[in-house]
């Protein structure tokens, strides 16, 4: 299992653009239905700060790297954020699902 986090802030005027791009990305994910991943995106309330979390539970390469919409979204993050934002690995300490 690989758990990664991407956290970035954009100028206020670009936040809606990022949300719209995330909506398109999740529509593409639904259509492609890649196995072995859980992917989540969040915005910190009304701030222009975003959080992306990828849980790659499968073996082999990350299927997001083969999805054009995901590759395109990831390529735009430095443009929105003003600098490259590499994914950071996370170590899961606990998870509960009820």
N, C-alpha and C positions, 0 to 999 in steps of 0.2 A: 504494500500500500504506500502510495506517495501522496502526501498532503502538501499543497502549495497555496500561498497567499500572495495576492497582488493588491497593494493599497496605493491609491494615488488621488491627488487633488487637482482640480481643473479650475480655470477662471469661471466665475459665476455665469457668465454669458454662454459657456460651452456645456454646462451641466445637462441641459435638455437634449443637446445633440448626443451626449454620451448615453443618456437614458434611451433615446430612440435607437441608437446603435446596439445597445444591449437587448432591446426588444427584438430587433431583427436577428441578432445572434441566437437568442433563445428559440425563436421560430425555426431557425435553421437546425438547431439541435433537436427540436421535437421532430422535424421532418427526417433527419438522418438517423436518429435514435442510436447513437454510438453506445456500445456496451462497455461496462467496466469503469464508468466514471459517474461521479456526482459533481455538479457544478452549480455554484450559487453566486449571485451578485447582489450587492446591497449598497445603499446610499445612506450616509450618516445624516439622518433626519433631513433638514432643509439645507445642509451644507453642500458644497460642491466636492465632497470627498467620497470616493467609491472604494469598495472592498470586493474582491473576487476571490473565491475559494474553490479549489479543485481537489477532489478526492479521487485519485486514480487507483482503483482497487484491482484492476485487471493486470495481467501479465503483458509484456510487450510495450510497444511505443504508445505514447499518449495519443488517443484518437482525435483530440482537438487539433493536433498538428496536421491532420489530413482533411479538416473541414475548412473550406475556403472562407466562410463567414467568420470563423474563429481566428484564422490567420490574419485576415483583414482587420478585425477588431484589435487584435494584439498589436499590429503594426501601427495603429493610430494612437495608441496610448502615449507614446513619447510626444506626439504632436499636441495632444490635449494637455498633458501634464507639463510640457516644457522641458522634459528630460527623460532619458530611458528609465523604465521602472521594471527591474528584473523580478521574476517570481522568487519568493522566499520560502524555503522549506519549513514546514511546521512539524512538531512532534506532538501527536495527540495524547493528551493526558487523561481524557475521559470522554465518554459520549453516552448519552441516554436518549432513547427513543421510546415513548410510551404509547 
